[in-house]
Amino acid sequence: MTNIIDTAIKALEEKLKGKSVDFSAKFEIENEGSIIVDNNGVRASSEDTDCTLIATAETFQDILSGQTNPTSAFMSGNLKVEGSMGVAMQLGNILG
């Protein structure tokens, strides 16, 4: 597991602290790996999910740090979404 994946897992765990999710989502960080968020928590994995968010490590770091709004990243083409747009919006509300 890369340092970027480890850092992203910690940041996601912090953002999701005290929140329950009824969906599964995958953050696919280009050239680094994938992170799953579901009702079991946050972990490095590449399993199938309801929604997959695809971006560079820099874009994900900016989203997780609050520098970039997830919706803005999507609208500018820096964040791609595959699968359920509803899940992507729920996750955007948690992260944004």
Buried (B, 14 or more C-beta within 10 A) or exposed (E): EEEBBEBBBEBBEEBBEEEEBEBBBBBBBEEBBBBBBBEEEBBBEEEEBBBBBBBBBEBBBBBBEEEBBBBBBBEEEBBBBEBBEEBBBBBBEBBB
